[in-house]
Amino acid sequence: MAWALFAMVLFEVADVSTGETARLQGAAVKLVGVDERTDEITGAIRQASVRVEVDGKGATVGCANYNLPKTVGNIQLDCTVTRGYNANTTTNHWGLDKDARLRAWKKGSPWMEPGEFGYPAKQRWFVTQTQMANEPTYVDRGERTSRKKIYYHSGLDIGGAEALTEVVAATDGLVVSVGDKVMAEHAAGTPVAKRYDVIYLLDSRGWYYRYSHLFSFDDGVQLGGRVKKGQRMGLLGKEGGSGGWSHLHFEIVSRQPSGKWGTQEGYAFLWEAYQREHPQEVVAVARPHKFAVAGEVVEFDGSKSMGGAKYEWNGKPGVRMRKSYTAPGTYSEILKVTGKTGAAAYDFATVNVLEKGHPENDPVTIHAVVWPSLDVRAGQELTFKVRTFGTTKGEESWDFGDGSRASSQSDGNVKMHAKDGYAVLKHSYTKPGDYLVSVQRENAHTKLWVHVEK
């Protein structure tokens, strides 16, 4: 099996303090300031950005959380983390010692070399909920106000269907760990840690790739062997420290400017890889999720989307929306983005709303997913799965968006790794089109978009 010896890194990276200038891709990049917005209940950072000057030209660049690199002058620039994420958190995942980490590509450059990086899950982009970059964890009711430390997510959680969604290698790589087995030369002084549900790969750049919560491993993945990009690794699951929701925790770890191992933010790489494999005219991005107290005004922003000629929130025009909630619960707001040719894409913003005066009453949360999600045809039987977190009362009520309704009863995550923790339903659509599926249990709501091909 061929092994690429010198895969290129197309970006340059620098950790900088406020007022410091770094030379990146031939440009003088000065960090002018860091802005971090926190919520009043937990103190968690909900939005961060940096103010920079690139060869004297000022710009504001959003930090991670579904932001892509931004063109400023003759470079593309992103910010992956700011210092505030290291305060009151569980772990310094990023190895950052200064005020911000900046990465720069030449203007017009791809973010990864074509052919070197692929999307690691065989499913549609944003088929269900995600937790990416520095987003506080939330799907499994992990955003509890009782937590003394904030778990800002590291890496990229790609929600999917347990035991159904295939996980594939994002790169060519050397298999340095499979479950509890680790190659001796990678067992110490590296990010690799043995765990029954995890596979680690090492690429030719010296980057480690972690694939976690796997339901099963493929027989072709052997310790000390090599895999090719796109090769099947196993099936997505909820094993290990998943919190009980089915997803792939995909994380790249590399040496950072501090000299420490740290997360290499990969959202842009996923975006680019998916676009290469499944080109789309328009992509809707309503994320990250929101966190508020009943009565508080919440701001929604669809500007992270791609290809939009028209934007609608809950059917009303506008790239942005403001809304407040009178009652606690978990809500799901609809973003529709329409391109110039009329092609449309949907995404949903999850909103966790606490009870005013009693923020300790954490809202129930809910995770739903559909499989398969690519190339779905009329008449094809689809599998829907759902798990509610925080209650064992009542049932999930389903509206499949075509006039059909159903009910289910998942286990409330009483036992995280229960094989029957998710309720399972089957449904098919008789006609092509875009269907918005709604699921509710108690005061928790979520939505799915099912696109049925003509």
Buried (B, 14 or more C-beta within 10 A) or exposed (E): EEEBEEBEBBBBBBBBEBEBBBEBBEBEBBBEEBBBEBBEBBEBBBBBBBBBBBEEEEBBBBBBBBBBBBEBBBBBBBBBBBBBBBEBBEEBBBBBBBBBBBBBBBEEBBBBEEEBBBBBBBBBBBBBBBBBBBBBBBBBBBBEEEBEEBBBBBBBBBBBBBBBBBBBBBBBBBBBBBBEEBBEEBBEEBBBEEBEBBBBBBBBBEBBBBBBBBBBBBEEBEBEEBBBBBBBBBBBBBBBEBBBBBBBBBBBBBBBBBEEBBBBBBBBBBBBBBBBEEEBBBBBBBBBBBBBBBEBEBEBBBEBBBBBEBBBBEEEEEBEBEBEBEEBBBBBBBBBBBBEEEEBBBBBBBBBBBBBEEBEEBBBBBBBBBBBBEEBEEEEEBBBBBBBBBBEEBBBBBBBBBEBEBEBBBBBBEEBEBEEBBBEBEBBBEEEBEBBBBBBBBBBBBBBBBBBEE
